[in-house]
Amino acid sequence: MVTDAEWTRIRRGLRFGQVFEGTVVKVPRPGAIGIFVDIGLRVGGLVDVLLLPSEGEKWPAEGTVADFEIWWADSGQQIRLKPSDSQYLRTDFTDFTDFVERFRPSWPADVGHPVRDPGPVTPDELRTLLRSDGSSAGFP
């Protein structure tokens, strides 16, 4: 664990889409959580289950060395990664572009820009992210 000041310093040097060679260090529950990746920084990297193939046996195993792109980083002191190699990306979406539009609509414009901490997600933002149609109907 790094201090908040150290995390802020590390985050300032990161860019969306920046590629790191990383080593998969932990696959706690294939198909359920995601994978943890060491990219050589003092903070951990995580590839979320939403980005990985739906079949856990297609996930990279511990010890796998591959390229990963910075997908997100926030105040949680963890760098969210996206596999650069398409064999490790989820394929059961109609199209990865559709996924990006749903979960990271700003992704194309963010690539190359500094990773910033947008602050906590508001309840309304969370509702929008969780609903496929963008509405908040049915949520308190």
Salt bridges, closest charged atoms under 4 A:
GLU6 OE2 - ARG9 NH2 2.73
GLU6 OE2 - ARG42 NH1 3.59
ASP48 OD2 - ARG80 NH1 3.38
GLU55 OE1 - LYS58 NZ 3.76
GLU69 OE2 - LYS82 NZ 3.34
ASP92 OD2 - ARG90 NH1 3.22
ASP110 OD2 - ARG104 NH2 2.84
ASP110 OD1 - ARG116 NH2 3.83
ASP117 OD2 - ARG11 NH1 3.86
ASP124 OD1 - ARG127 NH1 2.68
ASP133 OD2 - ARG131 NH2 3.51
